[in-house]
């Protein structure tokens, strides 16, 4: 009987050893760039304003897509360890999410203020995109570099 219990216990322990391994840097980059590519495709598929869509509708759509991207990126498992490539990754990851959220906020401001705000907001959005692109480059994620809408 004791032998059966030991076998059952060993089987239960073995069955419970499906622990999730921490993400590697390469896994993180693949996941991050897949999220970026999906969002970029969706942003590029938006109709052109003001010929095909109202500026406020474009801005609302862009803000929603960027919010979704920030949420998806924030849920990624950021690798950690002694590897030089991941030393500053946690801070860069948080900055990347924050920048993407700030872009969404800027687009929401355009949606509320309308077409007149687009010219004023263009410089802010361009600066944010530039900062995001620098982060993407420093993180080794060229698939997250994006141009303006």
Secondary structure, DSSP 8 states (H G I E B T S, - for coil): -HHHHHHHHHHHHHHT--------HHHHHHHHHHHHHHHHHHHHTS--BTTTB-HHHHHHHHHHHHHHHHHHHHTS----SS-GGGTTHHHHHHHHHHHHHHHHHHHHHHHHH-HHHHHHHHHHHHHHHHHHHHHHHHHT-GGG-----
